[in-house]
Amino acid sequence: MGPEELSIIMSPQFINATFRAGEDWYNNLMERKRAVEQQAQEAARQNQLHALRAANANLWQFNSDLLRELSNKRLENREQSAALSVAERDLFLANAANAGLSSRLEQVTSPPKPVGAVPDLATFTSDLQASVQRAIANEQKRKADEAASAAMASERRSQERILAQAQAQAQELAQVRAERDEAKTGLEAARADGYRLQSEVDLATSALKTKDILVTALEAERRDNALAAQAIEAAGMTVMYVTAQAMEAWAAQGKAPMLDNLMTSHTKAGGRPMTMREYLWFATLIKEMKARDVPDHLIRARCPVDGIEDFLAREVVVSDRKVALTLP
């Protein structure tokens, strides 16, 4: 990545646009998730309301049928009671007629009969009474059979009505179960959509965090590089001043400049020899960087010397040997 691309990426406009785009995408995902959850909750509520209404309607229909059946039973009992009253009245009238007939027959047979004789009229009367009793018994049996048949028919009709109601309720229950299963399927689909959206939100959040970490690292690197650049600039100014002062001092003392003399106390990385000029540069640069809290890896990169940990604390020893000049 070149300096231009790095400057574009690290610009506040690019960083703000990146965060704004990520936040807009995240907010859109959260809005879609809330909409799906609201739709699922509304569908579940509507299905529950529909099921409650259907159950209330079934209960109202069952109660109505039960009241109608009780009314029919009461009417049938009233009709049976009336029929029994008519039968009792007929029986009473028959008994009264039989009693009157017996009284008239006894009046007709007023002459005394010899002892031991069986009158024909008494036999006739006895046979007539027996015939009347048989007729009354047959009539009572016929009416009882008709009443029993009517009761059986009414009971059969009642059972048929109850069976029809049970079948209708079974159908309604099956319909309610089907609607419940359909609502359950819809709810599961909505829940799956919610899980998918949550997964997308998690991925987006992870991507935003990763990008945030990257941006933070780039920002820290840019800041550290800026501090290192400031330290290099300050070190250059300081070295120029110190070098000028040293040159004036040596000239005043009539000594030759020692900037190109080799150091015996300090070396460059890999044991390579270091001149006094290089020592002044590295020592000043290390001081400036440490004063600005520049990270150690940048200090080592800018100052390739051996023993950088105690470079400033080590005693400075300059030899009389100068660096060998190689002619082209």
C-alpha positions in Angstrom: 0.0 0.0 0.0 1.5 3.3 -1.1 1.5 6.6 0.8 -1.4 8.0 -1.3 -3.6 5.0 -0.6 -2.6 5.1 3.1 -3.4 8.8 3.3 -6.8 8.2 1.7 -7.6 5.4 4.1 -6.5 7.3 7.1 -8.3 10.5 6.1 -11.2 11.5 8.5 -13.6 11.7 5.6 -12.9 8.1 4.6 -13.1 6.8 8.2 -16.3 8.7 8.9 -17.9 7.5 5.6 -16.8 3.9 6.4 -18.3 4.0 9.9 -21.5 5.7 8.6 -22.0 3.0 5.9 -21.5 0.3 8.5 -23.9 1.9 10.9 -26.5 2.4 8.2 -26.2 -1.3 7.1 -26.4 -2.4 10.8 -29.4 -0.2 11.5 -31.2 -1.6 8.3 -30.6 -5.1 9.5 -31.9 -4.4 12.9 -35.0 -2.7 11.4 -35.7 -5.7 9.2 -35.3 -8.0 12.2 -37.8 -6.0 14.3 -40.3 -5.9 11.4 -40.1 -9.7 11.0 -40.5 -10.2 14.8 -43.5 -7.9 14.9 -45.2 -9.7 11.9 -44.6 -13.0 13.6 -46.1 -11.8 16.9 -49.1 -10.3 15.1 -49.7 -13.5 13.2 -49.5 -15.6 16.4 -51.9 -13.1 18.1 -54.4 -13.3 15.2 -54.3 -17.1 15.1 -54.9 -17.3 18.9 -57.8 -14.8 18.6 -59.3 -16.8 15.7 -59.0 -20.0 17.7 -60.6 -18.4 20.8 -63.5 -17.1 18.7 -64.0 -20.5 17.1 -64.0 -22.2 20.5 -66.5 -19.7 21.9 -68.8 -20.3 18.9 -68.6 -24.0 19.3 -69.4 -23.7 23.0 -72.4 -21.4 22.3 -73.7 -23.9 19.7 -73.3 -26.8 22.1 -75.1 -24.9 24.8 -77.9 -24.0 22.4 -78.3 -27.6 21.3 -78.3 -28.8 24.9 -81.1 -26.3 25.8 -83.1 -27.3 22.8 -82.7 -31.0 23.7 -83.8 -30.3 27.3 -86.9 -28.4 25.9 -87.8 -31.3 23.7 -87.4 -33.8 26.6 -89.6 -31.6 28.7 -92.2 -31.5 26.0 -92.1 -35.2 25.5 -92.5 -35.8 29.2 -95.4 -33.5 29.2 -97.0 -35.4 26.3 -96.4 -38.7 28.0 -98.0 -37.4 31.3 -101.0 -36.3 29.3 -101.3 -39.7 27.6 -101.1 -41.4 31.0 -103.8 -39.1 32.4 -106.0 -40.0 29.4 -105.3 -43.7 30.0 -106.2 -43.5 33.7 -109.4 -41.6 32.8 -110.4 -44.3 30.3 -109.6 -47.0 32.9 -111.7 -45.2 35.5 -114.6 -44.9 33.0 -114.3 -48.6 32.1 -114.4 -49.6 35.8 -117.4 -47.3 36.4 -119.2 -48.8 33.4 -118.4 -52.3 34.6 -119.7 -51.5 38.1 -122.9 -50.1 36.7 -123.4 -53.1 34.5 -122.9 -55.5 37.4 -125.4 -53.5 39.5 -128.0 -53.7 36.7 -127.4 -57.4 36.3 -127.9 -58.0 40.0 -131.2 -56.1 39.9 -132.4 -58.2 37.0 -131.6 -61.4 38.8 -133.8 -60.6 41.8 -135.8 -64.0 42.0 -134.2 -66.4 44.4 -132.6 -69.5 42.9 -132.4 -72.9 44.4 -129.4 -73.7 46.5 -126.7 -75.4 44.5 -128.0 -74.2 41.1 -125.7 -72.1 38.8 -127.7 -69.5 37.0 -127.0 -68.8 33.4 -127.1 -65.0 34.0 -124.3 -65.1 36.6 -122.2 -67.1 34.2 -122.9 -64.6 31.5 -122.1 -61.7 33.8 -118.8 -63.3 34.9 -117.8 -63.9 31.3 -118.7 -60.4 30.4 -116.6 -58.9 33.2 -113.7 -61.1 32.2 -114.0 -59.9 28.6 -114.2 -56.3 29.7 -111.1 -56.7 31.9 -109.2 -58.4 29.0 -110.2 -55.5 26.7 -109.0 -52.9 29.2 -105.7 -54.8 29.7 -105.2 -55.1 26.0 -105.9 -51.4 25.5 -103.5 -50.5 28.3 -100.8 -52.8 26.8 -101.3 -51.3 23.4 -100.9 -47.8 24.8 -97.9 -48.8 26.9 -96.3 -50.3 23.8 -97.0 -47.2 21.8 -95.5 -45.0 24.6 -92.4 -47.3 24.8 -92.0 -47.1 21.0 -92.4 -43.3 21.0 -89.8 -43.1 23.8 -87.4 -45.3 21.9 -87.8 -43.3 18.8 -87.3 -40.1 20.7 -84.2 -41.5 22.4 -82.9 -42.6 19.0 -83.4 -39.1 17.6 -81.7 -37.6 20.6 -78.7 -40.0 20.1 -78.6 -39.1 16.4 -78.6 -35.4 17.3 -75.8 -35.9 19.9 -73.8 -37.9 17.3 -74.2 -35.2 14.7 -73.1 -32.6 17.2 -70.1 -34.7 18.1 -69.1 -35.1 14.5 -69.5 -31.4 13.8 -67.4 -30.6 16.9 -64.8 -33.1 15.7 -64.6 -31.4 12.3 -64.3 -28.0 13.9 -61.6 -29.3 16.2 -59.7 -30.7 13.2 -60.0 -27.3 11.5 -58.8 -25.5 14.6 -55.8 -28.0 14.8 -55.1 -27.4 11.1 -55.1 -23.6 11.7 -52.9 -24.0 14.7 -50.4 -26.1 12.8 -50.4 -23.5 10.0 -49.8 -20.8 12.5 -47.1 -22.9 14.1 -45.4 -23.3 10.7 -45.6 -19.6 10.0 -44.1 -18.9 13.4 -41.3 -21.3 12.8 -40.6 -19.7 9.5 -40.6 -16.3 11.1 -38.3 -17.6 13.8 -35.9 -19.0 11.2 -35.9 -15.6 9.5 -35.1 -14.0 12.8 -32.2 -16.4 13.4 -30.9 -15.7 9.9 -31.2 -11.9 10.4 -29.5 -12.4 13.8 -26.7 -14.3 12.1 -26.3 -11.5 9.5 -26.3 -8.9 12.3 -23.6 -10.9 14.2 -21.5 -11.1 11.0 -22.0 -7.4 10.4 -21.1 -6.6 14.0 -18.0 -8.8 13.7 -17.0 -7.1 10.4 -17.5 -3.7 12.0 -15.4 -4.7 15.0 -12.7 -6.0 12.7 -12.7 -2.9 10.6 -12.7 -0.8 13.8 -9.7 -2.7 15.0 -8.0 -2.2 11.6 -8.8 1.5 11.6 -7.6 1.8 15.2 -4.3 0.0 14.3 -3.8 2.2 11.2 -4.6 5.3 13.2 -2.1 4.3 15.9 0.5 3.5 13.2 -0.1 6.8 11.5 0.2 8.6 14.9 3.4 6.7 15.7 4.9 7.5 12.3 4.0 11.1 12.7 5.8 11.2 16.1 8.8 9.4 14.6 8.9 12.0 11.8 8.7 14.8 14.4 11.6 13.2 16.3 13.7 12.8 13.1 13.1 16.5 12.3 14.0 17.6 15.8 17.0 15.3 15.9 18.3 16.8 12.6 18.1 20.3 13.9 19.8 19.3 17.1 22.6 17.4 15.4 23.2 20.3 13.0 23.6 22.7 16.0 25.8 20.4 18.0 28.0 19.6 14.9 28.4 23.3 14.3 29.4 24.0 17.9 31.9 21.1 17.9 33.5 22.3 14.7 33.9 25.8 16.1 35.4 24.4 19.3 37.9 22.2 17.4 38.8 25.0 15.2 39.4 27.3 18.2 41.6 24.7 19.8 43.5 24.1 16.5 42.4 20.4 16.4 41.2 18.5 13.5 37.5 17.6 13.4 36.7 14.2 14.9 33.3 13.6 13.3 34.7 10.8 11.1 36.7 9.1 13.9 35.5 5.6 14.8 33.8 4.8 18.1 35.2 2.0 20.2 32.3 2.0 22.6 29.4 1.9 20.2 28.8 0.0 16.9 26.0 -0.3 14.3 23.9 -3.4 13.9 25.9 -6.5 13.2 29.0 -5.1 14.7 29.7 -2.7 11.9 31.9 0.3 12.9 30.3 3.6 13.8 31.7 7.1 13.4 31.3 9.9 15.9 29.0 11.7 13.4 26.7 8.6 13.3 26.9 8.3 17.1 25.7 11.9 17.5 22.8 11.2 15.0 21.7 7.9 16.6 22.0 9.2 20.2 20.0 12.3 19.5 17.4 10.5 17.5 16.9 7.9 20.3 16.5 10.7 22.9 13.9 12.5 20.7 11.9 9.3 20.0 11.9 8.2 23.6 10.8 11.7 24.7 7.8 11.4 22.3 6.9 7.8 23.4 7.6 6.3 20.0 7.2 2.5 20.1 10.4 0.5 20.5 10.0 -1.3 17.1 10.0 2.0 15.3 13.1 3.2 17.3 14.9 -0.1 16.4 13.9 0.4 12.7 15.1 4.0 12.6 18.3 3.3 14.7 20.0 0.1 13.6 22.6 -0.2 16.4 23.9 -2.9 18.7 22.9 -2.7 22.4 20.1 -0.1 21.9 18.9 -0.8 25.4 21.9 0.9 27.1 23.1 2.9 24.0 22.6 6.2 25.8 23.9 5.1 29.2 27.1 3.5 27.9 30.4 5.5 28.2 31.4 7.2 25.0 34.9 6.3 23.8 36.3 7.8 20.5 39.4 6.3 18.8 42.0 8.2 16.8 41.2 6.0 13.7 39.1 7.5 11.0 36.8 5.7 8.7 38.5 4.5 5.7 37.6 6.3 2.5 37.1 4.2 -0.6 37.9 5.9 -3.9 35.6 5.3 -6.8 
